[in-house]
């Protein structure tokens, strides 16, 4: 599994796997929301080459491992939305 920093995400599609209440409070602009618990049933919605993000990087790492097992190309955003916001990347709302 490969980790990337928020700056390294660049043109990759971004998939946020946090829970709906976390997403509603704030998320990276342009991210696709697919909660971790729905990844298996919504696998066809996950774009190839996705950068997967959660709050701190732990849940997204698990999702990336699963995606790789399914033969999909994906990377983990190290530090999650906390790092994304700290890096000054565009957000809607706030990160908690």
C-alpha positions in Angstrom: 0.0 0.0 0.0 1.3 3.4 -0.9 0.7 6.5 1.3 0.7 10.0 -0.3 0.7 13.4 1.3 -2.2 15.8 0.6 0.1 17.7 -1.8 0.8 14.4 -3.8 -2.9 13.7 -4.4 -2.8 16.2 -7.4 -5.2 15.0 -10.1 -6.3 11.7 -8.5 -10.0 11.3 -7.7 -10.5 11.7 -4.0 -12.8 9.3 -2.1 -13.7 10.1 1.5 -14.6 7.0 3.5 -15.7 8.7 6.8 -19.2 8.3 8.3 -22.0 10.6 7.1 -22.0 12.8 10.2 -18.2 13.4 9.8 -18.7 14.2 6.1 -21.5 16.7 6.9 -19.2 18.6 9.3 -16.6 19.2 6.6 -14.7 17.5 3.8 -12.2 18.0 1.1 -13.7 19.9 -1.8 -14.5 17.7 -4.8 -14.3 14.4 -2.8 -16.7 11.6 -3.5 -18.3 10.3 -0.3 -18.5 6.5 0.1 -18.5 5.5 3.8 -16.2 2.6 4.7 -19.0 0.3 5.5 -20.4 0.7 2.0 -17.2 0.2 0.0 -17.9 -3.5 -0.8 -21.4 -2.8 -2.2 -20.4 0.4 -3.9 -17.1 -0.9 -5.3 -18.1 0.0 -8.9 -18.4 3.7 -7.9 -14.8 3.9 -6.7 -12.7 5.5 -9.5 -9.5 3.7 -10.5 -6.5 5.4 -9.1 -8.4 6.9 -6.2 -6.7 8.7 -3.3 -8.7 7.5 -0.3 -9.1 9.7 2.8 -10.6 9.5 6.3 -10.0 11.6 9.4 -6.4 10.4 10.2 -5.5 7.8 7.6 -6.3 4.5 9.5 -9.7 3.7 8.0 -8.6 4.8 4.5 -5.5 2.5 4.8 -7.9 -0.4 5.4 -10.0 0.6 2.4 -6.9 0.9 0.2 -5.8 -2.6 1.3 -9.2 -4.0 0.3 -9.2 -2.1 -3.0 -5.7 -3.5 -3.8 -7.0 -7.1 -3.0 -9.7 -6.4 -5.6 -7.0 -5.5 -8.2 -7.7 -1.8 -8.0 -5.2 1.0 -8.0 -5.6 3.3 -5.0 -3.4 5.2 -2.5 -3.9 6.3 1.1 -3.9 10.0 2.1 -1.5 9.9 5.0 -2.8 12.0 7.9 -6.3 12.1 6.5 -8.5 15.2 6.5 -6.5 16.5 9.5 -3.4 16.7 7.3 -5.5 17.9 4.4 -6.8 20.9 6.4 -3.4 21.6 8.0 -1.8 21.7 4.6 -4.3 24.4 3.6 -6.1 22.3 1.0 -9.6 23.3 0.0 -12.3 22.2 2.5 -16.0 22.7 3.1 -16.8 23.2 6.8 -14.4 22.2 9.5 -12.5 19.1 10.5 -13.2 17.5 13.9 
